[in-house]
Amino acid sequence: MTVLCLHLSMYLNKFTYTIWLNVANKKNQHIVPRAYLKHFIDDSISKDREEFEAGVFVNSSDLDKPWKMRGLGHSLFTETRFYNLESDNPESPIIENYLAVIESHYAQAVKKLLDGEFSNEIFSILSLFVAVQFFRTKSSVKTYQKSWDKVSEWADMFEGGELNRTLYGEISLKRLLYLANTKAITRLHKCAVIIINSTRIPFLTSDKPVIRSFYNREDITKFFYPQQLKTYIGEQLESPFYFMPLTPWLAYISHNAFESEIKGVECENHNIIVQLNDLMLLNADEHIYSCINNPVASLHVVNNMSSNSDYLMVKAFTKSSRVIFEAKDYRRDSGLLILDLFNVCDELIEGEQLVSVEVFEHNFSNLIGVTGLRNCRIKTINRASKQIVFESNISSFCV
């Protein structure tokens, strides 16, 4: 994998100068690259109609408006100087130019893939593109920067001055420059497969085309049964899941439930495609994209959690299973984590030892817990008051 990244770096350096010249003076910057969106253009439009620019069909993520075709240069896909740094030369913005290099190699990799070629080089480029695309969306950049702004503010309050706010003021953008390394993409690359969509239902994509979540083998089986999956130790434990459609008929997926030797998996089950499209709709920030007009009247979006917007999601891991349930509230008391529940979870037993328990607030993140414990046990379960208390087995615990 190290060799692959070095190989990729050589390619990046080789084409950097040429591409930087092409993107000079670029003001309107694509959040989802044109090189990506072009594979979702409606190809039914006659090529003879030179006065008409073909595009992709767009709707709101709520599917509450008519589908409209938008050309790839439409302002809906761009933001003015979104990736520019304060120190940039407007004639040659560093990050925008760097992204253009990656996009160029992505376009070549997808072309080779469509020609039937599979190689480590192709998968390394796709993995890098997925990693970068996940972090370059508006919501990702703004959320990450907001967190660092708060940390910098606290640090400056402690140290005095504004040094930290100055140093980390654009860190969310600058980190995009450091993703082309072995560590950043190895995890994705080694578990990556291409899903070949053999149904008549095209993949949808969106203004946030990379889905990242944490699934265990049971979760993956629900999506991809009866596809061949890898059996691994600790099947109840979760690992990163990445999904990004490459075209309406090809998609990139990375999760350790897939055999690393498998490069392509054909999917003939329309229910799998529908579920993946549901995930894309839920993941979208504002807009959903399609290669065809009105691809679905409505998607079967399933949410197994409470309709109450104030619920907390709790994940408890034993040595052999994972239990997910809802909580109203939580509080900490020394080494204790106390949860007030909507209903007592019958799958947990008082005195049971746990690998970990983690609490998620859906308004904050479904990936980053707001609190939790590792190496702990269930101290008490009060069915009358619907309260459960977890106690740490060690003196140090996560907050």
ZIGITA-V781822 format. One record per backbone hydrogen bond with DSSP energy under -0.5 kcal/mol. CO is the residue of the C=O (numbers start at 1). NH is the residue of the N-H. E is the energy in kcal/mol with one decimal. If there is no record, write none. Layout:
((CO | NH | E) (CO | NH | E))
This chain:
((1 | 5 | -2.2) (2 | 6 | -2.3) (3 | 7 | -2.6) (4 | 8 | -2.6) (5 | 9 | -2.6) (6 | 10 | -2.2) (7 | 11 | -1.9) (8 | 12 | -2.6) (9 | 13 | -2.6) (10 | 14 | -2.2) (11 | 15 | -1.8) (12 | 16 | -0.9) (13 | 17 | -0.6) (15 | 19 | -2.1) (16 | 20 | -2.7) (17 | 21 | -1.7) (18 | 22 | -1.3) (19 | 23 | -1.4) (20 | 24 | -0.5) (21 | 24 | -0.8) (23 | 26 | -1.7) (25 | 27 | -0.5) (27 | 29 | -0.8) (27 | 81 | -3.1) (29 | 79 | -2.2) (31 | 33 | -0.6) (33 | 36 | -0.7) (33 | 37 | -2.6) (34 | 38 | -2.3) (36 | 39 | -1.3) (37 | 40 | -2.4) (38 | 41 | -1.1) (39 | 248 | -0.7) (41 | 43 | -0.8) (42 | 45 | -1.0) (46 | 49 | -1.2) (48 | 50 | -1.9) (49 | 52 | -1.5) (51 | 53 | -0.5) (52 | 54 | -0.7) (54 | 72 | -0.5) (55 | 42 | -2.6) (56 | 70 | -2.7) (57 | 290 | -2.3) (58 | 68 | -2.1) (59 | 288 | -2.7) (60 | 63 | -1.9) (68 | 58 | -2.8) (70 | 56 | -1.9) (71 | 74 | -2.1) (74 | 77 | -1.9) (75 | 78 | -0.9) (77 | 31 | -1.8) (77 | 32 | -0.6) (79 | 29 | -2.5) (79 | 81 | -0.5) (79 | 82 | -0.9) (81 | 84 | -1.1) (85 | 88 | -1.5) (88 | 90 | -0.7) (89 | 92 | -2.6) (91 | 25 | -0.5) (92 | 89 | -0.5) (93 | 97 | -2.2) (94 | 98 | -2.3) (95 | 99 | -2.9) (96 | 100 | -1.8) (97 | 101 | -1.4) (98 | 102 | -1.7) (99 | 103 | -2.7) (100 | 104 | -2.0) (101 | 105 | -1.8) (102 | 106 | -2.4) (103 | 107 | -2.5) (104 | 108 | -1.7) (105 | 109 | -2.4) (106 | 110 | -2.6) (107 | 111 | -1.9) (108 | 112 | -2.1) (109 | 113 | -2.1) (110 | 114 | -2.7) (111 | 115 | -1.2) (112 | 117 | -2.7) (113 | 116 | -1.7) (119 | 123 | -2.2) (120 | 124 | -2.4) (121 | 125 | -2.0) (122 | 126 | -2.5) (123 | 127 | -2.4) (124 | 128 | -2.1) (125 | 129 | -2.6) (126 | 130 | -2.5) (127 | 131 | -2.2) (128 | 132 | -2.7) (129 | 133 | -3.0) (130 | 134 | -2.1) (131 | 135 | -1.3) (132 | 136 | -1.4) (133 | 137 | -0.6) (137 | 141 | -2.7) (138 | 142 | -2.5) (139 | 143 | -2.4) (140 | 144 | -2.4) (141 | 145 | -2.2) (142 | 146 | -2.3) (143 | 147 | -1.7) (144 | 148 | -1.9) (145 | 149 | -2.8) (146 | 150 | -1.8) (147 | 151 | -2.0) (148 | 152 | -2.9) (149 | 153 | -2.2) (150 | 154 | -2.2) (151 | 155 | -2.5) (152 | 156 | -2.6) (153 | 157 | -2.0) (154 | 158 | -1.7) (155 | 159 | -2.8) (156 | 160 | -3.0) (162 | 166 | -1.8) (163 | 167 | -2.6) (164 | 168 | -2.6) (166 | 169 | -0.5) (168 | 171 | -1.2) (170 | 173 | -0.8) (170 | 174 | -2.4) (171 | 175 | -2.2) (173 | 176 | -1.5) (174 | 177 | -1.7) (175 | 178 | -1.6) (176 | 179 | -1.0) (179 | 181 | -2.2) (181 | 185 | -1.3) (182 | 186 | -2.1) (183 | 187 | -0.5) (185 | 189 | -3.1) (186 | 190 | -2.5) (187 | 191 | -0.5) (188 | 191 | -0.9) (189 | 192 | -1.3) (191 | 255 | -1.5) (193 | 195 | -0.5) (193 | 253 | -2.4) (194 | 196 | -0.6) (194 | 265 | -3.1) (195 | 197 | -0.7) (195 | 251 | -1.6) (196 | 198 | -0.9) (196 | 267 | -3.2) (200 | 202 | -0.7) (205 | 289 | -3.7) (206 | 209 | -0.5) (209 | 211 | -0.6) (210 | 212 | -0.5) (211 | 243 | -1.9) (213 | 241 | -2.9) (215 | 239 | -2.5) (216 | 220 | -2.1) (217 | 221 | -2.5) (218 | 222 | -1.6) (219 | 223 | -1.1) (220 | 224 | -2.9) (221 | 225 | -2.1) (224 | 227 | -4.1) (230 | 232 | -0.6) (234 | 237 | -1.7) (235 | 217 | -1.3) (235 | 218 | -0.6) (239 | 215 | -2.0) (241 | 213 | -2.2) (242 | 254 | -2.2) (243 | 211 | -2.9) (244 | 252 | -3.2) (247 | 250 | -0.6) (248 | 203 | -2.4) (249 | 197 | -2.7) (250 | 246 | -2.6) (250 | 247 | -2.1) (251 | 195 | -2.9) (252 | 244 | -2.4) (253 | 193 | -2.8) (254 | 242 | -2.1) (255 | 258 | -1.9) (257 | 230 | -5.0) (259 | 262 | -1.1) (263 | 194 | -2.3) (265 | 196 | -2.9) (266 | 268 | -0.5) (267 | 198 | -2.8) (268 | 270 | -0.7) (269 | 272 | -0.8) (269 | 273 | -1.2) (270 | 274 | -2.5) (271 | 275 | -2.3) (272 | 276 | -2.2) (273 | 277 | -2.5) (274 | 278 | -2.3) (275 | 279 | -2.1) (276 | 280 | -1.9) (277 | 281 | -2.2) (278 | 282 | -2.3) (279 | 283 | -1.9) (280 | 284 | -1.5) (286 | 61 | -2.3) (287 | 207 | -1.8) (288 | 59 | -2.1) (289 | 205 | -2.2) (290 | 57 | -2.7) (292 | 295 | -0.6) (299 | 301 | -2.1) (308 | 311 | -1.5) (311 | 362 | -0.6) (312 | 327 | -2.3) (313 | 360 | -3.4) (314 | 325 | -2.1) (315 | 358 | -2.4) (316 | 318 | -0.5) (316 | 323 | -2.9) (317 | 355 | -2.9) (317 | 356 | -1.3) (321 | 318 | -2.6) (323 | 316 | -2.9) (325 | 314 | -3.0) (326 | 342 | -0.7) (327 | 312 | -2.5) (329 | 340 | -2.3) (331 | 338 | -2.7) (333 | 336 | -2.0) (335 | 392 | -2.2) (336 | 333 | -1.9) (337 | 390 | -2.9) (338 | 331 | -1.7) (339 | 341 | -0.6) (339 | 388 | -2.2) (340 | 328 | -3.5) (340 | 329 | -1.3) (344 | 346 | -0.7) (345 | 348 | -1.2) (349 | 352 | -2.2) (352 | 378 | -2.2) (354 | 376 | -1.5) (355 | 375 | -2.8) (356 | 317 | -3.1) (357 | 373 | -2.5) (358 | 315 | -2.6) (359 | 370 | -2.6) (359 | 371 | -1.0) (360 | 313 | -2.5) (360 | 362 | -0.6) (361 | 364 | -2.2) (361 | 365 | -2.3) (367 | 369 | -0.6) (371 | 359 | -2.9) (373 | 357 | -2.5) (375 | 393 | -2.5) (376 | 354 | -3.5) (377 | 379 | -0.9) (377 | 391 | -2.9) (378 | 351 | -2.9) (380 | 389 | -2.7) (381 | 383 | -0.8) (382 | 386 | -0.9) (382 | 387 | -2.1) (386 | 341 | -3.1) (387 | 382 | -3.3) (388 | 339 | -2.8) (389 | 379 | -2.1) (389 | 380 | -1.3) (390 | 337 | -2.5) (391 | 377 | -2.3) (398 | 372 | -0.6))
